[in-house]
Amino acid sequence: MREKPQSTVHRGVTIFLLFVYIISLLGNSCLIYYYIFLFFVYFISMLGNSCLMFVIIMDRNLHTPKYISVFNLSLTDICESTAVIPQLLDTFLFGNQLIPYGLCMSNMFSNMLFFTEQSLTLTVLSYDRLVAISLPLRYHMIVTHRSMLVIIGASWTLALLLTMIGAIFMSRLSFCKVIVTVNSFYCDHGPIYRSSCNNNFPSSVIASLFPAIILGFPVFFIIFSYICIAVTLFRITTPQDRQRATKTCTAHLILVAIFYVPITFTYALSSFINANTRIFNLSLTTVLPPMLNPIIYTFMTEEFMVSVKRLLKRQITFLSWK
């Protein structure tokens, strides 16, 4: 029998090594503070989004198409935080940098799935605001419970489809080393496919095309929708109506800025910043929006605050009667 060459291709049993540059950036003396910060972010994300979902479920006044999409955003935030932060803590705190092939792929595509759905849900919210302000008299005919559920279902279908396409082409890659070094804070698609031995052209196309679909088109639609909203607001003659319409968009605009601006600048300036700074910025961009989203909707949406007060009053009345 002919011996296998030393550069034997390993597929399916490959072990990936996560070499986390963020550790060298922060320094060993500062790592404990980052662990505490990550745990705090995860706790606040889970608590805030769970409370937001609970209020939406309990208050029938919030059973509207808009809050169906808000509920979906909170659910996605919980999934994204659970997919990212526990793995980060396991890697940083316990030093488990060797990750089996299957777990690495699961981590990669769960992050891709929930990140895509977050972006699409923000786009759905901008569509809701566009119709509510530009076509207020037809809003309840256009944006119904059924149509919103169909749109959200379509967004999940698109996110799953993109994730499955990436998974199919990634599963066809082979690796000449048993251990592959990934310079990122999680199993990142780019560093992994670039480490393969066989033809990785399809995966490189996906790496270039998916950001345009996941980030580019949603940002374009959101900008377009708010240009239309701005034109509509200029036509409103009553200052009170203009102020009321502006308030309905403020919370969503802040969510959009928190989600898109940091990651856009990080990728745009990737050639000018070092790898440590890029990885650190991307990790914060991934974990902070799920924590801030429920806080923004709680404090900046008057309608939601009224529902919270109504539920608290109902609970106090029930306890006093009991």
Backbone bond lengths (Angstrom), bond angles and torsions (degrees), N, CA, C in turn:
res aa  C-N    CA-C-N  psi(-1)  N-CA   C-N-CA  omega(-1)  CA-C   N-CA-C  phi
1 M - - - 1.468 - - 1.525 110.01 -
2 R 1.320 114.85 143.27 1.456 118.91 179.63 1.513 109.64 -83.14
3 E 1.344 117.11 134.39 1.464 121.36 -178.51 1.524 110.53 -70.72
4 K 1.308 114.13 147.89 1.457 119.92 177.19 1.519 108.91 -74.98
5 P 1.314 118.10 143.50 1.460 120.25 178.04 1.509 110.45 -67.03
6 Q 1.321 114.90 160.08 1.466 119.44 -178.44 1.518 112.03 -65.05
7 S 1.323 117.49 -26.27 1.471 120.82 179.55 1.515 110.98 -87.25
8 T 1.337 115.67 44.23 1.459 120.52 -179.22 1.514 110.41 -58.04
9 V 1.317 116.22 135.99 1.460 121.33 -179.02 1.515 109.00 -83.00
10 H 1.318 116.16 126.54 1.465 121.85 179.60 1.522 108.53 -106.13
11 R 1.311 115.94 128.40 1.456 120.78 179.82 1.527 109.30 -132.29
12 G 1.313 116.95 133.27 1.452 121.25 173.75 1.508 115.06 84.39
13 V 1.349 118.07 -28.30 1.458 120.16 179.94 1.521 110.43 -111.91
14 T 1.323 115.94 10.37 1.452 120.06 -178.09 1.517 110.56 -65.07
15 I 1.335 115.72 140.74 1.447 121.68 175.30 1.521 107.92 -106.43
16 F 1.330 116.74 126.07 1.453 120.36 -179.54 1.521 109.95 -97.00
17 L 1.319 116.04 139.03 1.457 122.06 177.14 1.510 108.95 -103.93
18 L 1.316 116.65 118.53 1.459 120.78 175.86 1.524 108.47 -86.94
19 F 1.294 116.46 105.41 1.462 120.23 175.78 1.515 107.47 -96.23
20 V 1.302 117.17 101.56 1.456 121.95 -169.73 1.518 110.82 -87.30
21 Y 1.310 117.56 109.14 1.456 122.66 -179.17 1.516 112.82 -67.17
22 I 1.320 116.94 -21.85 1.463 120.04 -177.03 1.529 111.26 -63.36
23 I 1.324 116.83 -25.92 1.460 120.40 177.71 1.520 110.42 -66.05
24 S 1.317 117.87 -44.85 1.456 119.98 179.11 1.519 111.63 -69.30
25 L 1.349 116.01 -26.70 1.459 119.14 179.18 1.520 111.47 -70.44
26 L 1.338 115.86 -44.97 1.464 119.71 -176.06 1.521 112.41 -80.08
27 G 1.319 117.15 -32.67 1.457 119.52 -175.33 1.516 110.26 88.49
28 N 1.318 116.60 148.66 1.463 120.98 -175.33 1.520 113.14 -60.96
29 S 1.337 117.11 -33.42 1.456 119.70 -177.38 1.520 112.39 -70.35
30 C 1.330 117.87 -18.93 1.458 121.22 -177.05 1.523 112.58 -102.27
31 L 1.344 117.98 -6.21 1.451 119.74 -174.25 1.515 112.78 -61.34
32 I 1.313 118.18 -39.68 1.456 121.37 -177.08 1.516 111.33 -60.75
33 Y 1.344 116.26 -34.09 1.467 119.32 178.15 1.527 111.21 -69.20
34 Y 1.314 116.47 -34.60 1.455 119.16 177.74 1.530 110.94 -70.22
35 Y 1.352 116.86 -37.24 1.461 119.80 175.30 1.528 110.32 -59.98
36 I 1.324 116.54 -47.17 1.468 121.30 -179.89 1.520 110.26 -61.57
37 F 1.332 115.86 -41.84 1.458 120.31 179.53 1.522 110.84 -62.24
38 L 1.342 117.61 -45.59 1.459 120.81 179.58 1.524 111.73 -62.43
39 F 1.336 116.35 -42.78 1.460 119.37 178.23 1.527 110.95 -63.47
40 F 1.328 117.26 -41.27 1.461 121.71 178.03 1.530 110.52 -62.41
41 V 1.331 116.66 -43.92 1.463 120.73 179.45 1.525 110.47 -61.87
42 Y 1.335 116.90 -43.66 1.462 120.53 -179.23 1.530 111.31 -65.14
43 F 1.333 116.42 -42.06 1.463 120.44 179.83 1.527 110.81 -62.78
44 I 1.340 116.62 -47.23 1.461 120.60 -179.61 1.526 110.75 -65.08
45 S 1.340 117.19 -38.72 1.468 120.74 179.27 1.521 111.16 -62.30
46 M 1.340 116.26 -46.94 1.457 120.12 -179.23 1.522 111.26 -66.00
47 L 1.345 116.75 -44.99 1.457 120.87 -178.75 1.522 111.45 -65.71
48 G 1.342 116.75 -49.57 1.454 121.01 -176.77 1.514 112.86 -63.15
49 N 1.325 117.12 -47.27 1.461 119.74 -178.80 1.523 111.99 -70.30
50 S 1.339 117.24 -34.50 1.465 119.57 176.62 1.525 110.84 -65.02
51 C 1.331 117.12 -42.42 1.473 120.51 177.81 1.517 111.21 -64.67
52 L 1.326 116.80 -40.72 1.456 120.77 178.54 1.523 110.92 -61.17
53 M 1.329 116.65 -45.51 1.463 120.67 178.50 1.525 111.19 -65.33
54 F 1.333 116.61 -38.34 1.468 120.50 179.80 1.524 111.41 -63.05
55 V 1.327 116.88 -44.96 1.470 120.88 179.90 1.518 110.06 -63.29
56 I 1.327 117.97 -41.85 1.467 120.99 179.76 1.522 110.65 -62.98
57 I 1.329 117.02 -39.83 1.470 120.53 179.69 1.522 111.13 -68.65
58 M 1.334 117.78 -41.93 1.454 121.85 -172.55 1.528 113.77 -78.32
59 D 1.321 118.01 -31.04 1.461 120.53 -176.56 1.535 109.41 -98.21
60 R 1.306 117.05 114.01 1.458 122.00 -178.15 1.522 111.92 -66.44
61 N 1.333 117.25 -22.65 1.465 119.67 177.79 1.527 112.18 -67.03
62 L 1.326 116.93 -18.80 1.454 121.29 178.55 1.523 112.68 -96.64
63 H 1.315 116.91 6.12 1.458 120.52 177.57 1.526 109.22 -82.02
64 T 1.307 115.51 64.36 1.456 123.47 -178.10 1.527 109.06 -120.60
65 P 1.331 117.77 162.35 1.475 119.83 178.62 1.523 113.23 -56.02
66 K 1.339 117.01 -39.11 1.458 119.52 -179.94 1.516 111.28 -60.22
67 Y 1.323 116.95 -45.59 1.461 119.37 -176.42 1.524 112.52 -79.66
68 I 1.318 117.63 -12.17 1.463 119.37 168.00 1.525 109.55 -65.04
69 S 1.338 116.08 -43.75 1.467 119.72 177.90 1.524 111.69 -70.69
70 V 1.344 117.75 -34.55 1.469 120.56 175.44 1.528 109.96 -64.22
71 F 1.317 116.58 -42.10 1.469 121.28 176.78 1.526 110.30 -60.41
72 N 1.326 116.52 -42.37 1.464 120.53 179.03 1.523 110.96 -64.73
73 L 1.341 117.52 -37.26 1.464 120.78 177.68 1.524 110.74 -64.59
74 S 1.337 117.16 -42.46 1.467 120.08 178.58 1.524 111.41 -64.74
75 L 1.327 116.30 -41.11 1.468 119.91 177.64 1.526 110.84 -61.94
76 T 1.327 116.51 -42.14 1.461 120.74 178.60 1.520 111.09 -66.57
77 D 1.345 116.91 -38.14 1.469 120.52 177.94 1.523 111.28 -61.66
78 I 1.331 116.70 -41.71 1.463 120.56 178.09 1.530 110.25 -62.62
79 C 1.324 116.11 -45.00 1.470 119.83 179.86 1.521 111.41 -64.34
80 E 1.340 116.92 -42.15 1.465 120.47 -179.79 1.527 111.05 -64.57
81 S 1.339 117.10 -44.50 1.466 120.08 178.78 1.525 111.17 -62.07
82 T 1.337 116.60 -41.24 1.456 120.79 -179.74 1.527 111.61 -68.26
83 A 1.331 116.85 -31.91 1.460 120.27 179.56 1.521 112.49 -75.17
84 V 1.348 117.22 -28.69 1.471 120.17 -172.64 1.523 112.59 -101.08
85 I 1.332 117.92 -54.64 1.463 120.94 -166.74 1.522 113.01 -68.10
86 P 1.342 121.18 -47.41 1.477 118.13 177.74 1.523 113.10 -57.24
87 Q 1.345 117.20 -37.73 1.459 119.71 177.84 1.528 110.85 -66.96
88 L 1.340 117.21 -38.37 1.455 120.63 176.81 1.528 110.71 -62.19
89 L 1.333 116.68 -45.32 1.462 120.61 179.85 1.530 110.85 -64.22
90 D 1.326 116.43 -39.67 1.457 119.56 179.38 1.523 110.85 -64.60
91 T 1.337 116.12 -39.97 1.457 120.28 -179.71 1.515 111.92 -70.61
92 F 1.344 116.57 -46.65 1.458 120.64 -175.31 1.521 112.43 -77.67
93 L 1.332 115.59 -50.39 1.457 120.03 -170.81 1.522 112.26 -75.41
94 F 1.332 116.74 -43.83 1.463 120.54 -175.36 1.534 112.78 -100.27
95 G 1.328 116.80 -2.43 1.459 120.32 175.82 1.510 114.83 67.52
96 N 1.347 116.94 25.24 1.466 120.27 179.24 1.532 109.57 -84.96
97 Q 1.325 115.64 74.14 1.463 120.56 -175.62 1.517 112.94 -87.10
98 L 1.328 117.58 -13.51 1.456 121.55 174.79 1.524 108.74 -88.42
99 I 1.316 116.50 115.58 1.461 121.09 -175.56 1.521 109.24 -118.98
100 P 1.342 119.05 127.80 1.461 121.10 177.72 1.527 111.59 -59.65
101 Y 1.315 115.19 155.33 1.460 121.64 -176.43 1.527 112.26 -54.91
102 G 1.338 116.06 -49.55 1.462 119.73 -177.26 1.518 112.75 -62.66
103 L 1.339 117.26 -43.06 1.456 121.06 179.65 1.526 110.78 -66.50
104 C 1.324 115.93 -36.44 1.458 120.03 178.71 1.527 110.61 -63.99
105 M 1.326 117.53 -45.15 1.456 121.29 178.84 1.522 111.14 -64.55
106 S 1.320 116.27 -40.14 1.464 120.28 178.23 1.517 110.97 -62.68
107 N 1.332 116.74 -43.35 1.460 121.33 178.29 1.526 111.35 -63.14
108 M 1.313 116.76 -43.18 1.459 121.32 -178.14 1.527 111.73 -62.13
109 F 1.322 116.68 -49.48 1.453 119.50 -172.03 1.526 113.31 -83.41
110 S 1.314 117.81 -22.14 1.467 118.05 170.61 1.521 110.11 -69.28
111 N 1.326 117.22 -39.02 1.465 120.11 175.19 1.525 110.92 -62.99
112 M 1.326 116.52 -43.70 1.460 120.58 179.69 1.521 111.28 -63.11
113 L 1.330 116.62 -42.34 1.464 121.31 -178.58 1.520 111.41 -62.56
114 F 1.326 117.10 -51.48 1.460 120.13 -174.83 1.522 111.81 -74.00
115 F 1.332 117.59 -32.73 1.458 119.90 175.41 1.524 110.52 -64.48
116 T 1.332 116.44 -42.55 1.466 120.48 177.75 1.514 111.32 -62.41
117 E 1.330 116.44 -42.78 1.462 119.70 -179.13 1.519 111.58 -67.50
118 Q 1.336 118.18 -35.25 1.458 120.41 174.76 1.520 111.05 -59.13
119 S 1.314 116.32 -46.60 1.461 120.71 -179.53 1.524 111.22 -63.66
120 L 1.319 117.32 -43.13 1.462 120.75 -179.33 1.526 111.55 -68.08
121 T 1.328 117.10 -35.61 1.468 119.79 179.37 1.523 111.20 -67.35
122 L 1.322 117.45 -39.01 1.468 119.97 174.73 1.522 110.53 -61.80
123 T 1.320 117.35 -34.19 1.462 121.34 176.04 1.519 110.94 -67.39
124 V 1.318 117.20 -40.36 1.462 121.44 177.65 1.528 110.54 -63.11
125 L 1.325 116.95 -40.52 1.470 120.52 177.72 1.526 111.38 -63.72
126 S 1.331 117.35 -37.16 1.467 119.46 177.44 1.531 110.70 -67.37
127 Y 1.331 117.10 -36.43 1.469 120.86 174.80 1.520 110.87 -62.12
128 D 1.323 116.67 -41.76 1.460 120.74 178.16 1.528 111.20 -61.33
129 R 1.331 117.67 -44.81 1.468 121.53 179.03 1.530 111.02 -66.86
130 L 1.319 117.16 -36.36 1.465 120.82 179.33 1.517 111.30 -61.31
131 V 1.320 116.22 -48.22 1.466 120.00 -179.53 1.527 110.45 -68.81
132 A 1.336 117.43 -39.53 1.473 120.89 -176.86 1.518 111.68 -63.39
133 I 1.330 118.60 -35.01 1.467 121.47 -175.75 1.524 111.76 -96.12
134 S 1.314 117.31 -40.04 1.466 119.84 -177.24 1.527 112.37 -80.67
135 L 1.329 117.12 -32.50 1.470 121.32 -179.32 1.529 109.98 -129.69
136 P 1.326 117.48 62.43 1.482 119.30 -173.69 1.521 113.73 -63.27
137 L 1.334 117.68 -33.94 1.462 120.02 -177.30 1.530 112.11 -74.20
138 R 1.310 116.98 -22.18 1.463 120.78 -179.24 1.524 112.02 -106.75
139 Y 1.338 117.26 4.64 1.466 120.90 -174.86 1.519 111.96 -57.40
140 H 1.327 117.14 -47.85 1.471 120.43 -175.20 1.522 112.34 -72.42
141 M 1.322 117.48 -14.07 1.459 119.77 174.60 1.527 111.35 -89.58
142 I 1.341 116.12 -32.08 1.469 120.01 -178.12 1.524 111.51 -85.82
143 V 1.328 115.70 -50.85 1.469 120.84 -177.33 1.520 108.38 -98.61
144 T 1.301 116.55 90.77 1.465 122.78 177.66 1.524 109.38 -105.29
145 H 1.336 114.84 171.96 1.459 118.75 176.71 1.537 110.74 -59.77
146 R 1.317 115.49 -41.95 1.463 119.89 -178.42 1.521 111.29 -65.41
147 S 1.347 116.19 -46.81 1.468 118.89 -178.85 1.523 111.70 -64.10
148 M 1.335 117.39 -37.95 1.458 120.12 179.41 1.526 110.90 -66.98
149 L 1.322 116.71 -41.11 1.467 119.75 177.47 1.524 111.09 -64.25
150 V 1.328 116.60 -37.69 1.465 120.04 177.60 1.531 110.60 -65.18
151 I 1.338 116.99 -43.32 1.468 121.08 179.98 1.530 110.63 -63.75
152 I 1.332 116.74 -44.76 1.462 119.92 179.80 1.531 110.42 -65.99
153 G 1.335 116.66 -40.34 1.465 119.46 175.55 1.517 111.96 -60.86
154 A 1.340 116.16 -39.30 1.465 120.11 178.08 1.532 111.03 -66.55
155 S 1.335 116.90 -36.49 1.471 119.70 178.86 1.523 110.81 -65.94
156 W 1.322 117.64 -41.42 1.472 120.46 176.91 1.527 110.65 -65.61
157 T 1.342 116.57 -38.78 1.464 119.90 178.56 1.521 110.90 -62.85
158 L 1.352 116.26 -43.42 1.463 120.15 178.44 1.524 110.86 -64.34
159 A 1.342 117.13 -43.10 1.465 120.39 179.45 1.530 110.92 -62.51
160 L 1.330 116.72 -43.10 1.465 120.38 178.08 1.526 111.15 -65.30
161 L 1.333 116.86 -39.10 1.461 120.36 -179.42 1.522 111.13 -64.46
162 L 1.329 116.78 -45.62 1.460 120.06 178.25 1.521 111.04 -62.53
163 T 1.331 116.26 -40.99 1.462 120.04 179.68 1.527 111.50 -64.99
164 M 1.331 116.58 -40.78 1.468 120.55 179.95 1.529 110.97 -66.64
165 I 1.335 117.19 -38.55 1.463 119.77 177.97 1.530 110.01 -62.49
166 G 1.336 115.80 -45.82 1.460 119.30 177.32 1.518 111.97 -61.10
167 A 1.345 117.15 -39.47 1.464 120.92 -178.88 1.523 111.49 -67.55
168 I 1.334 116.73 -39.34 1.466 120.11 -178.84 1.526 110.72 -62.68
169 F 1.334 116.71 -47.53 1.462 119.19 -178.57 1.531 111.44 -71.83
170 M 1.319 117.45 -32.56 1.462 119.81 177.41 1.527 110.78 -67.55
171 S 1.331 117.49 -35.05 1.467 120.46 -179.26 1.516 112.30 -68.92
172 R 1.322 117.85 -16.78 1.461 121.26 179.35 1.522 112.73 -87.77
173 L 1.314 117.25 -5.45 1.461 120.69 -179.80 1.518 110.82 -79.49
174 S 1.311 115.97 148.41 1.458 122.52 176.49 1.517 108.78 -122.64
175 F 1.337 115.56 153.68 1.459 120.81 -174.86 1.528 109.53 -129.48
176 C 1.334 114.85 134.88 1.460 120.70 -176.43 1.518 112.65 -83.22
177 K 1.317 116.85 -12.00 1.461 121.28 -179.26 1.520 109.36 -115.05
178 V 1.308 115.40 147.57 1.457 119.93 176.22 1.518 110.38 -72.46
179 I 1.319 116.62 -32.72 1.466 121.70 179.33 1.531 108.50 -119.54
180 V 1.301 115.93 125.54 1.461 122.11 178.93 1.520 108.66 -115.24
181 T 1.320 116.95 130.02 1.456 121.81 -179.14 1.522 110.17 -85.51
182 V 1.309 115.96 129.25 1.466 122.01 179.85 1.516 108.19 -119.05
183 N 1.301 116.92 113.02 1.460 121.41 -179.37 1.518 110.13 -85.89
184 S 1.306 115.59 78.40 1.457 120.79 179.90 1.516 107.97 -159.69
185 F 1.334 115.98 177.62 1.455 119.72 179.23 1.524 111.74 -93.30
186 Y 1.331 117.80 0.31 1.464 122.18 174.93 1.525 107.09 -158.83
187 C 1.320 118.30 -179.18 1.461 121.68 179.31 1.525 108.77 -70.47
188 D 1.312 115.38 90.61 1.460 121.85 -174.47 1.524 110.49 -85.06
189 H 1.331 115.44 139.59 1.460 121.47 -175.66 1.526 111.79 -61.85
190 G 1.329 117.71 -46.08 1.459 121.61 -175.17 1.514 114.23 -60.98
191 P 1.338 118.66 -57.01 1.473 119.24 -179.30 1.520 113.95 -60.44
192 I 1.351 116.80 -29.26 1.464 118.74 -177.57 1.523 111.23 -75.66
193 Y 1.330 118.61 -47.64 1.462 118.25 -177.48 1.526 111.36 -68.96
194 R 1.329 117.63 -28.45 1.463 120.08 177.59 1.531 112.18 -72.34
195 S 1.341 117.75 -14.30 1.462 121.69 178.52 1.519 112.90 -91.23
196 S 1.319 117.82 -0.11 1.463 120.80 -176.84 1.528 111.19 -76.02
197 C 1.337 115.49 160.77 1.462 121.44 -178.33 1.524 112.36 -95.00
198 N 1.315 118.27 -31.44 1.453 120.73 -176.58 1.529 110.58 -91.89
199 N 1.312 116.42 -169.45 1.457 122.00 -176.62 1.526 110.82 -66.34
200 N 1.329 116.37 116.92 1.472 120.50 -179.54 1.522 111.73 -111.40
201 F 1.349 116.86 21.22 1.464 120.04 -178.15 1.535 112.30 -59.84
202 P 1.357 119.90 -45.03 1.475 118.38 178.09 1.527 113.04 -58.05
203 S 1.317 116.37 -40.58 1.471 119.15 179.41 1.523 111.09 -68.18
204 S 1.341 117.21 -33.79 1.461 119.33 177.21 1.520 111.13 -67.74
205 V 1.331 116.59 -36.59 1.469 120.21 175.48 1.522 110.31 -64.06
206 I 1.335 116.38 -42.53 1.461 120.75 177.90 1.520 110.62 -61.69
207 A 1.339 116.98 -41.66 1.463 120.49 -179.88 1.523 111.80 -63.60
208 S 1.324 117.60 -28.05 1.464 121.12 178.27 1.522 112.21 -88.18
209 L 1.328 116.74 -34.29 1.462 121.08 -174.23 1.523 112.80 -82.65
210 F 1.324 116.74 -40.45 1.461 119.70 -174.65 1.531 113.40 -61.65
211 P 1.350 119.85 -42.43 1.474 117.69 177.45 1.522 113.45 -57.48
212 A 1.352 116.47 -34.61 1.461 119.34 177.60 1.526 110.83 -66.42
213 I 1.343 116.53 -37.76 1.468 120.20 179.77 1.523 110.87 -75.54
214 I 1.330 116.60 -43.88 1.462 121.16 -174.33 1.524 112.09 -76.80
215 L 1.338 117.14 -36.48 1.468 121.25 -176.01 1.524 112.98 -112.25
216 G 1.331 116.78 -45.78 1.461 120.37 -172.82 1.515 114.02 -63.82
217 F 1.326 117.84 -55.31 1.460 121.13 -178.87 1.528 112.75 -63.28
218 P 1.344 119.14 -44.90 1.475 118.42 175.92 1.520 113.15 -58.99
219 V 1.339 117.81 -43.60 1.466 119.94 179.27 1.521 110.67 -63.15
220 F 1.338 117.16 -41.47 1.463 120.69 178.58 1.526 110.61 -60.94
221 F 1.336 116.82 -45.13 1.470 119.70 -179.11 1.524 111.08 -66.37
222 I 1.332 117.39 -40.42 1.464 120.33 -179.83 1.527 110.37 -64.05
223 I 1.346 116.98 -43.21 1.463 119.91 177.75 1.526 110.61 -62.63
224 F 1.327 116.25 -44.01 1.467 120.73 178.48 1.532 111.33 -60.71
225 S 1.331 116.28 -43.72 1.472 119.90 -178.56 1.521 111.53 -64.12
226 Y 1.337 117.22 -38.65 1.459 119.01 -178.73 1.529 112.48 -78.84
227 I 1.322 117.43 -21.61 1.467 119.12 169.48 1.529 109.45 -66.43
228 C 1.326 116.28 -44.00 1.473 120.20 177.00 1.523 111.00 -64.07
229 I 1.327 116.91 -38.97 1.465 120.23 178.12 1.521 110.58 -64.88
230 A 1.348 117.15 -41.78 1.462 120.77 179.09 1.524 111.25 -62.04
231 V 1.330 116.55 -41.10 1.471 120.16 177.54 1.522 110.32 -62.15
232 T 1.319 116.40 -41.80 1.465 120.47 178.88 1.521 111.30 -64.71
233 L 1.335 116.99 -40.78 1.463 120.48 -179.55 1.523 111.54 -64.63
234 F 1.324 118.19 -34.71 1.464 120.65 178.05 1.522 111.77 -66.99
235 R 1.325 116.08 -26.17 1.456 119.86 179.69 1.527 112.51 -82.21
236 I 1.319 116.74 -15.86 1.463 120.16 178.80 1.521 108.75 -75.31
237 T 1.309 116.08 123.49 1.465 119.98 -175.09 1.522 112.74 -86.78
238 T 1.313 117.01 -28.92 1.459 120.07 -176.72 1.525 110.25 -82.81
239 P 1.334 119.26 122.65 1.470 121.24 179.60 1.518 112.90 -59.31
240 Q 1.342 117.00 -35.87 1.460 119.88 -179.71 1.524 111.32 -64.33
241 D 1.345 116.29 -42.06 1.463 119.40 178.41 1.520 111.44 -66.56
242 R 1.342 116.61 -38.60 1.456 120.48 178.85 1.522 110.72 -64.76
243 Q 1.332 116.01 -40.90 1.463 119.99 179.38 1.519 111.06 -67.24
244 R 1.325 117.05 -39.92 1.459 120.65 179.67 1.526 110.70 -65.30
245 A 1.328 116.46 -41.47 1.467 120.07 179.19 1.523 111.30 -66.66
246 T 1.331 116.32 -37.13 1.462 119.91 179.26 1.518 111.13 -65.44
247 K 1.329 117.92 -39.26 1.460 121.76 -179.85 1.516 111.59 -62.44
248 T 1.330 116.92 -34.81 1.461 119.59 -178.87 1.524 112.33 -67.63
249 C 1.338 116.36 -21.55 1.468 120.51 -178.35 1.521 113.21 -97.71
250 T 1.338 117.35 -17.12 1.463 120.49 -172.40 1.519 112.21 -60.20
251 A 1.335 116.75 -48.54 1.467 120.26 -177.54 1.523 110.78 -60.76
252 H 1.332 116.07 -44.21 1.466 119.09 -178.82 1.521 111.76 -66.14
253 L 1.325 118.01 -39.06 1.463 121.32 178.83 1.528 111.01 -62.83
254 I 1.320 117.10 -38.51 1.459 120.08 178.09 1.529 110.37 -66.46
255 L 1.335 116.94 -41.86 1.466 120.23 176.94 1.526 110.71 -59.94
256 V 1.328 115.98 -43.13 1.462 120.73 179.58 1.526 110.67 -62.24
257 A 1.342 116.49 -44.89 1.466 120.46 -178.97 1.524 111.26 -63.76
258 I 1.338 116.79 -42.86 1.468 120.62 -179.44 1.526 111.24 -64.03
259 F 1.318 116.67 -36.19 1.466 120.50 -175.37 1.526 112.06 -81.30
260 Y 1.336 117.59 -46.97 1.462 120.93 -169.52 1.525 114.36 -91.60
261 V 1.331 118.16 -38.50 1.469 120.22 -171.68 1.530 112.30 -62.46
262 P 1.354 120.01 -50.93 1.476 118.29 -178.05 1.526 113.51 -61.45
263 I 1.329 116.93 -43.74 1.463 118.80 -176.86 1.525 111.02 -71.06
264 T 1.353 117.49 -32.26 1.467 120.44 177.75 1.521 110.77 -66.49
265 F 1.325 116.67 -46.34 1.467 120.24 179.42 1.526 111.19 -66.40
266 T 1.328 117.36 -36.63 1.467 120.01 -179.86 1.519 111.02 -63.78
267 Y 1.349 116.84 -44.92 1.460 119.59 178.98 1.524 111.59 -71.57
268 A 1.341 117.49 -36.66 1.463 120.39 -179.39 1.523 111.72 -67.03
269 L 1.337 116.50 -33.95 1.468 121.10 -177.69 1.527 112.54 -103.13
270 S 1.334 116.74 17.07 1.467 119.85 -175.48 1.520 112.41 -60.79
271 S 1.337 117.35 -30.37 1.462 119.95 -179.87 1.524 112.96 -78.11
272 F 1.348 116.72 -12.51 1.462 120.69 -177.89 1.529 113.39 -105.78
273 I 1.338 117.22 -12.51 1.460 120.41 -179.95 1.519 109.00 -113.40
274 N 1.332 116.36 152.50 1.455 119.47 -178.82 1.521 111.60 -75.13
275 A 1.330 116.00 166.67 1.462 121.41 -174.71 1.526 111.54 -62.38
276 N 1.331 117.39 -38.01 1.464 120.86 -179.29 1.521 110.92 -60.17
277 T 1.324 116.19 -48.46 1.466 120.63 -179.01 1.519 110.95 -64.63
278 R 1.323 116.82 -40.06 1.466 120.01 179.59 1.526 111.07 -63.04
279 I 1.322 117.24 -46.45 1.465 120.94 -179.22 1.526 110.66 -64.93
280 F 1.326 116.54 -40.81 1.460 120.69 179.17 1.528 110.35 -63.06
281 N 1.337 117.38 -44.91 1.463 121.11 179.69 1.523 111.40 -63.97
282 L 1.327 117.11 -42.13 1.461 120.16 -179.74 1.520 111.68 -66.24
283 S 1.324 117.05 -37.34 1.459 119.10 179.11 1.529 110.75 -65.29
284 L 1.337 117.01 -41.81 1.460 120.09 178.03 1.522 111.16 -68.20
285 T 1.329 116.67 -37.26 1.462 120.59 178.44 1.521 110.92 -63.31
286 T 1.322 116.96 -30.27 1.460 121.08 -178.97 1.524 112.22 -78.40
287 V 1.346 117.73 -38.52 1.460 119.87 -171.14 1.532 113.73 -95.00
288 L 1.325 118.60 -23.09 1.467 119.90 -174.94 1.534 114.59 -77.86
289 P 1.346 120.85 -43.58 1.467 119.19 -178.77 1.522 114.80 -54.98
290 P 1.360 120.49 -43.57 1.472 118.14 177.69 1.520 113.68 -60.31
291 M 1.340 118.36 -27.93 1.459 120.77 177.55 1.526 111.34 -77.29
292 L 1.330 117.23 -37.88 1.466 120.89 -173.38 1.524 113.21 -83.48
293 N 1.324 117.75 -26.56 1.464 120.07 -176.41 1.523 113.78 -56.73
294 P 1.341 119.38 -52.28 1.483 118.27 179.79 1.513 113.00 -66.37
295 I 1.333 118.03 -31.72 1.467 120.59 178.44 1.520 110.26 -64.56
296 I 1.334 116.17 -42.88 1.464 120.30 -179.80 1.516 110.72 -65.36
297 Y 1.329 117.24 -44.25 1.457 119.52 -179.29 1.523 111.80 -68.35
298 T 1.323 117.32 -28.15 1.468 120.02 179.64 1.517 111.39 -72.46
299 F 1.326 117.14 -46.36 1.458 121.03 -171.65 1.528 113.62 -91.92
300 M 1.316 118.35 -18.35 1.455 119.73 -173.93 1.513 113.85 -111.80
301 T 1.322 118.22 -1.54 1.462 121.61 178.24 1.517 108.96 -113.30
302 E 1.326 115.86 108.93 1.467 120.72 -176.18 1.514 111.49 -62.93
303 E 1.325 116.65 -38.15 1.456 120.90 -179.93 1.517 111.41 -59.88
304 F 1.333 116.37 -41.39 1.454 120.17 -179.09 1.525 110.92 -70.37
305 M 1.336 117.72 -39.51 1.457 121.03 178.74 1.525 111.14 -62.96
306 V 1.331 117.19 -36.68 1.469 120.87 176.54 1.521 109.99 -62.67
307 S 1.330 116.97 -40.40 1.467 120.52 178.56 1.523 111.46 -66.34
308 V 1.329 117.17 -39.19 1.465 120.51 177.80 1.521 110.43 -62.73
309 K 1.334 116.59 -45.71 1.467 120.20 179.31 1.521 111.03 -63.83
310 R 1.321 116.80 -36.76 1.462 120.69 179.30 1.528 110.54 -65.35
311 L 1.324 116.98 -42.18 1.456 120.24 179.02 1.524 111.86 -67.56
312 L 1.345 116.59 -40.02 1.467 120.02 178.14 1.524 110.72 -64.52
313 K 1.322 116.41 -41.84 1.467 119.92 178.90 1.523 111.16 -63.99
314 R 1.325 115.41 -39.68 1.458 119.82 178.39 1.526 111.00 -64.62
315 Q 1.348 116.25 -40.04 1.451 120.54 -179.93 1.530 111.15 -68.08
316 I 1.330 116.64 -41.06 1.481 120.55 178.53 1.513 110.07 -64.48
317 T 1.340 116.74 -41.55 1.467 120.17 178.58 1.507 111.29 -62.98
318 F 1.333 117.28 -40.80 1.453 121.72 178.92 1.517 112.19 -64.20
319 L 1.354 116.59 -41.89 1.455 120.21 -179.94 1.518 111.89 -68.70
320 S 1.338 116.84 -38.30 1.467 119.51 178.63 1.521 110.92 -68.75
321 W 1.330 116.83 -36.55 1.468 119.76 178.11 1.511 110.53 -68.87
322 K 1.338 115.39 -36.01 1.477 119.33 179.94 1.509 111.06 -70.52
